[in-house]
Amino acid sequence: MFVSDCLNINANGHLTIGNVDTMELAKQYGTPVYVIDEQAVRNNCKAFVSSMKENYGENGLVLYASKAFCCKEMCRICNEEGMGLDVVSGGELYTAISAGFPTEKICFHGNNKTVQELTMAVENGVGRIVVDNIEELGRLDSICKEKNLKANILLRIKPGVEAHTHEFIRTGQIDSKFGFAIETGEALDAVKKAIATENINITGLHCHIGSQIFDIDPFVFAAKVMLDFMALVKKETGTELKELNLGGGFGIKYLSTENPPAFFDYMNTVAGKVKEYAKELGLNSPFIFIEPGRSIVGAAGITLYTVGSVKEIPNIRTYVAIDGGMFDNPRYILYQSKYEIMCANKANEPKDMCVTVAGKCCESGDLIGEHTMIQQVEPGDILAVLSTGAYNFSMASNYNRNGRPPVVMVNNGESRIIVKGDSYEDLVRNDI
């Protein structure tokens, strides 16, 4: 059983993605190479969009969190699938604009947006700017005044809920670089200042409670906290905020043993509670935004590597060295993130070899996985690391002056490059 429906094994015993033989991909594009299945991405977009419409009608919008994987082609796909976009930097915003994405469907996040970034957002008519702090509110007001424009904003609120994978905590999450805390009174104070600011139109609130969440309860609790605060705002100011962004963080399968809830189960449960709570509090049901990122692209992508050596240290471990590493996938060295790994050209053989997969960087910690069961491998074999569609290309670097790999998109037996890999000339292009 694979982590994604887009993966399979063909008659040659090779791993396939989007009906394309990974051996052919490795031969055509070289390794390392990121591979993403277009139809899997589109199916995930459709699942979120249809669930949103079924549960909220026209009173909601799905925003793809582009920090998971951002490039022009991804922006085009999201636009074609009726999605909005969540960006967190001037670079992501510029990418979206360059791809022709409608800026009125963009939300711009970030805890320390520069004057240049805010100016770009205002001048290009970004739909919502998520304001993180009082200083940013003042900067944005000044920019809008200078440009004789008005900005629609959401305020980022800390709901006192933190959730990651199977755990969630309901109180005390004040210590975060993001947003305004409710319990200290700063959130209400920020709302009052935003309402009074001449060149700002506060349309609603935003929250985000964590990442790779497998349970629905934290989302329900966060929605209740946010609606309670919206009721308090109405009571204290007479203003009823119209929009609520519930963020993202929906879990995906990194391992075949994991079982995150289906998109529809989340949407149906949370939507029911939002409508119920709003009615109890005397509020109109707010316009809802959500921000899936990893759950759109994560399991739709893999990375292919070539094995360079197999080094056995008796009674300790066996290192399998690949031609990539922390420069194309830093998530293991950062978070000890677990992946399913397999020998792509021996995909139909049993996983009976326990290995540590090591990258080529000059760092002892440059690993992709430890004590991982894979097929018997030897130099020249192709290794596939699954569920690398999110936060791999996005977080890649040129450490040790390695080039970032290309991104190839496959669709029903065909493949194409959507992001070129770095050449050596690219590595020195900005050197003086």
C-alpha positions in Angstrom: 0.0 0.0 0.0 1.5 3.3 -1.1 1.2 6.7 0.6 -0.5 8.1 -2.6 -2.8 6.7 -5.3 -0.5 8.2 -8.0 2.2 5.6 -7.2 2.3 2.1 -8.6 4.6 -0.8 -9.7 4.7 -1.8 -13.4 5.4 -5.1 -15.1 9.1 -4.5 -14.9 8.9 -4.2 -11.1 9.7 -0.5 -11.3 8.0 2.3 -9.3 5.8 4.5 -11.4 4.3 7.9 -10.7 1.4 9.2 -12.8 1.9 6.1 -15.0 5.5 7.1 -15.8 8.3 4.7 -15.1 10.7 6.3 -12.6 13.6 4.6 -14.3 12.8 6.5 -17.5 12.5 9.8 -15.5 15.9 9.2 -13.9 17.4 8.5 -17.3 15.8 11.5 -19.0 16.2 14.1 -16.3 19.1 12.8 -14.2 19.1 12.7 -10.4 18.4 14.1 -8.0 15.0 15.1 -9.4 11.7 16.1 -7.8 8.7 14.6 -9.5 5.1 15.7 -9.0 2.0 14.1 -10.3 -0.3 16.8 -11.8 -3.5 14.8 -11.6 -3.0 14.0 -8.0 -2.5 17.7 -7.3 -5.6 18.7 -9.2 -7.6 15.9 -7.5 -6.6 17.3 -4.1 -7.6 20.9 -5.2 -10.9 19.6 -6.5 -11.6 17.7 -3.2 -11.0 20.9 -1.1 -13.0 23.2 -3.5 -16.0 20.8 -3.7 -16.0 20.2 0.0 -15.9 24.0 0.6 -18.8 24.6 -1.8 -20.8 21.7 -0.3 -20.4 22.9 3.3 -20.3 26.7 2.9 -21.8 27.3 -0.6 -20.4 30.6 -2.0 -19.4 31.7 1.5 -15.9 30.3 1.5 -12.6 30.2 -0.5 -9.8 27.6 -0.4 -6.4 29.3 -0.4 -3.4 27.2 -1.5 -0.5 27.8 1.0 2.2 28.4 -1.6 5.1 28.1 0.9 4.6 24.3 0.6 5.7 24.4 -3.1 5.7 27.6 -5.1 6.4 28.1 -8.8 4.6 29.6 -11.7 3.0 26.3 -12.9 1.6 25.6 -9.5 0.0 29.1 -9.4 -1.5 28.4 -12.8 -2.9 25.1 -11.7 -4.5 26.6 -8.5 -6.1 29.3 -10.6 -7.5 26.8 -13.0 -8.9 24.8 -10.2 -10.7 27.8 -8.6 -8.4 28.2 -5.7 -7.2 31.3 -4.0 -3.5 31.7 -2.9 -1.7 32.3 0.4 1.7 34.0 0.0 4.2 34.8 2.8 6.8 36.8 1.0 7.5 39.3 -1.7 9.0 36.5 -3.8 5.9 34.3 -3.5 3.7 37.3 -4.4 5.9 38.2 -7.4 5.7 34.6 -8.6 1.9 34.6 -8.4 1.8 38.0 -10.2 4.2 36.7 -12.9 2.0 33.7 -13.4 -1.1 35.9 -14.0 -2.8 34.9 -10.8 -5.8 37.2 -9.9 -4.5 39.2 -7.0 -7.9 39.8 -5.4 -7.8 36.1 -4.5 -4.5 36.3 -2.7 -3.9 36.5 1.1 -0.5 37.9 2.1 0.9 36.6 5.4 4.1 37.2 7.3 5.2 38.4 10.8 7.6 41.1 9.5 6.6 42.2 6.0 8.9 44.9 4.7 7.7 48.3 3.4 8.7 47.1 -0.1 6.5 43.9 0.3 3.5 45.8 1.7 3.8 48.4 -1.1 3.8 45.6 -3.7 0.7 44.1 -2.1 -1.1 47.4 -2.0 -0.2 48.5 -5.6 -1.2 45.2 -7.0 -4.5 45.0 -5.3 -3.9 41.9 -3.0 -7.2 40.8 -1.7 -6.3 40.4 2.0 -3.2 41.4 4.0 -2.9 39.5 7.2 -1.6 42.0 9.7 0.6 40.5 12.4 1.5 43.4 14.7 0.7 47.1 15.5 3.8 48.4 13.8 2.7 46.7 10.6 -0.7 48.2 10.9 0.9 51.7 11.0 3.2 51.0 8.1 0.4 49.7 6.0 -1.8 52.7 6.8 1.0 55.1 5.8 1.5 53.3 2.5 -2.2 53.3 1.7 -2.4 57.0 2.5 0.6 57.8 0.2 -0.9 55.7 -2.6 -4.5 57.0 -2.0 -5.6 53.4 -1.7 -7.4 51.3 0.9 -6.3 47.8 2.1 -8.5 45.0 3.2 -7.0 43.2 6.2 -7.4 40.3 8.5 -5.7 40.4 11.9 -3.7 37.3 12.9 -4.9 36.0 16.3 -3.4 33.5 18.7 -6.4 31.4 19.7 -4.5 29.6 22.6 -4.6 26.3 20.7 -1.5 24.5 19.4 -1.7 21.2 17.5 0.9 19.0 15.8 0.1 15.6 14.5 -1.7 13.7 17.3 -1.3 16.2 20.2 -3.0 19.5 20.9 -2.9 21.9 23.8 -5.8 24.2 24.6 -4.2 27.0 26.6 -1.2 29.1 27.2 0.1 29.3 23.6 1.0 33.0 24.0 4.7 32.5 23.2 4.7 32.7 19.4 6.3 35.2 17.1 3.0 35.4 15.2 -0.1 37.4 15.9 -2.0 39.0 18.8 -3.0 37.1 22.0 -6.6 37.1 23.1 -6.0 36.5 26.8 -3.7 39.6 27.2 -6.2 42.0 25.7 -3.8 42.9 22.8 -6.0 41.2 20.2 -9.1 43.4 21.1 -6.9 46.5 21.3 -5.5 45.7 17.8 -9.1 45.3 16.4 -10.1 48.6 17.9 -7.0 50.4 16.4 -7.7 48.7 13.0 -11.3 49.9 13.0 -10.2 53.4 13.7 -7.4 53.5 11.1 -8.5 55.6 8.2 -6.9 53.7 5.3 -7.6 50.2 6.5 -10.7 48.1 6.2 -10.6 45.2 8.7 -12.8 42.4 7.2 -12.0 39.6 9.7 -9.6 37.5 11.6 -7.0 34.8 10.9 -5.6 31.9 13.0 -3.3 28.9 12.5 -2.8 26.2 15.1 -0.1 24.0 13.8 0.9 21.5 11.1 0.6 17.9 10.1 -2.5 17.6 12.3 -4.4 14.2 12.2 -7.3 15.1 14.5 -10.3 17.3 13.8 -11.0 18.4 17.4 -8.3 21.1 17.5 -9.8 22.8 14.5 -13.2 22.7 16.0 -11.9 24.2 19.3 -10.0 26.9 17.5 -13.1 27.9 15.5 -15.1 28.2 18.7 -12.4 30.4 20.3 -12.3 32.6 17.2 -16.1 33.0 17.1 -16.2 33.8 20.8 -13.7 36.5 20.1 -15.7 37.8 17.1 -18.7 38.0 19.4 -16.6 40.0 21.9 -15.5 42.4 19.2 -19.1 43.0 18.2 -20.1 43.6 21.8 -17.2 46.0 22.5 -17.1 47.9 19.2 -20.5 47.4 17.5 -18.6 46.0 14.5 -19.4 42.5 13.3 -16.4 41.1 11.4 -17.4 39.2 8.3 -14.5 36.8 7.6 -12.7 34.1 9.4 -9.5 32.4 8.1 -9.0 29.0 10.0 -5.6 28.4 8.5 -4.2 25.0 7.4 -2.1 22.2 8.9 -4.1 19.2 7.6 -2.0 16.0 7.9 -0.8 13.8 5.0 0.6 10.3 4.7 4.4 10.2 5.1 4.1 6.6 6.1 1.6 4.0 4.8 0.6 3.2 8.4 -0.6 6.8 9.0 -4.3 7.6 8.5 -5.2 11.3 8.4 -8.9 12.2 8.1 -10.4 12.8 4.7 -10.7 16.4 3.6 -14.5 16.1 3.6 -14.7 14.8 7.1 -12.7 17.9 8.3 -14.8 20.3 6.3 -18.2 18.8 7.2 -17.4 18.6 11.0 -15.9 22.1 11.2 -18.5 23.7 9.0 -21.3 22.3 11.1 -19.8 23.7 14.3 -19.0 27.1 12.8 -22.7 27.5 11.8 -23.9 26.2 15.1 -21.6 28.4 17.2 -22.3 31.5 15.1 -26.0 31.1 15.6 -25.6 30.6 19.3 -23.6 33.8 19.6 -26.0 35.9 17.5 -23.5 36.2 14.6 -23.9 35.8 10.9 -22.0 32.8 9.6 -18.6 34.3 8.5 -17.0 33.9 5.1 -14.5 31.1 5.6 -11.0 30.8 4.3 -8.8 27.7 4.8 -5.2 27.3 3.7 -4.2 23.7 2.7 -0.6 23.4 1.4 1.1 20.2 2.3 -2.2 18.3 1.8 -2.4 19.5 -1.8 1.1 18.6 -3.0 2.9 16.6 -0.3 2.0 13.0 -1.2 1.8 13.9 -4.9 5.6 14.3 -5.1 8.6 12.0 -4.8 12.4 12.6 -5.1 14.6 10.3 -7.1 18.3 9.7 -6.3 21.1 7.5 -7.5 22.9 5.3 -5.0 26.7 6.0 -5.1 27.9 3.6 -2.4 26.8 1.1 0.2 29.0 1.2 3.3 28.4 -1.5 6.0 29.8 -0.9 9.5 29.5 -4.4 11.1 27.1 -4.6 14.0 26.4 -0.8 13.8 24.7 0.3 10.6 24.8 0.3 6.8 25.1 3.6 5.1 23.5 4.0 1.6 25.0 7.2 0.0 22.9 9.1 -2.5 23.6 12.0 -4.9 21.4 14.4 -3.0 20.9 15.2 0.7 20.1 18.1 3.0 20.5 20.6 0.2 17.4 19.2 -1.5 15.6 17.8 1.6 16.5 19.5 4.9 13.5 18.2 6.8 15.2 15.2 8.4 18.1 17.2 9.8 15.7 19.9 11.0 12.8 17.8 12.3 13.8 14.1 12.1 10.9 13.8 9.6 10.2 10.2 8.7 9.7 9.1 5.1 9.0 5.9 3.2 12.0 5.1 1.1 12.3 2.4 -1.6 14.6 1.2 -4.4 12.6 2.3 -7.4 14.0 -0.2 -9.8 13.3 -3.1 -7.3 10.0 -1.9 -6.1 8.4 -5.4 -6.3 11.1 -6.9 -4.0 10.8 -7.3 -0.3 12.2 -4.6 2.0 14.6 -6.7 4.0 17.7 -4.3 4.3 18.0 -1.9 7.2 19.9 1.2 6.2 20.7 4.8 7.0 20.3 6.9 3.8 23.1 9.5 3.8 23.5 12.6 1.6 26.6 13.9 -0.1 27.0 17.1 1.9 30.1 17.5 4.1 28.1 17.2 7.3 27.8 14.0 9.5 24.2 14.9 10.1 23.3 15.0 6.4 20.8 12.1 6.5 17.4 11.4 4.9 16.4 8.5 7.1 17.9 6.2 9.7 17.2 2.5 10.4 14.9 2.4 7.4 13.9 -0.8 5.7 14.4 -0.9 1.9 15.1 -3.4 -0.8 18.6 -4.8 -1.2 20.5 -2.0 -3.0 23.8 -1.6 -4.7 25.6 1.3 -6.4 23.7 2.6 -9.5 20.3 1.7 -8.1 17.6 4.5 -8.0 16.2 5.4 -4.6 12.8 7.0 -4.3 11.8 9.1 -1.2 8.0 9.4 -1.1 5.8 12.3 0.0 8.4 15.0 -0.8 6.0 17.3 -2.8 5.8 19.8 0.1 8.7 21.7 1.9 11.5 20.0 -0.1 11.9 22.2 -3.2 10.7 25.1 -1.1 13.4 24.7 1.5 16.2 23.6 -0.8 19.5 25.4 -0.8 22.8 25.6 -2.6 24.8 24.3 0.5 28.3 23.1 -0.5 27.5 24.8 -3.8 25.2 22.0 -4.9 22.6 22.8 -7.5 18.9 22.6 -6.6 17.4 19.7 -8.6 14.8 20.3 -11.4 11.1 19.8 -10.8 9.4 17.5 -13.3 5.6 17.2 -13.5 4.0 14.0 -14.8 0.5 13.5 -16.1 -1.0 10.3 -17.5 2.2 8.9 -18.9 3.8 12.2 -20.0 6.4 14.4 -18.3 7.7 17.9 -18.5 10.1 20.2 -16.6 8.3 23.0 -14.7 11.3 24.3 -12.8 14.8 24.0 -14.3 17.6 22.7 -12.1 20.6 24.8 -11.2 23.6 24.7 -13.4 27.1 25.5 -12.2 26.8 28.8 -14.0 23.7 29.5 -11.9 25.7 29.0 -8.8 28.2 31.8 -9.7 25.7 34.1 -11.5 25.6 36.7 -8.7 29.2 36.5 -7.6 31.2 39.6 -8.1 
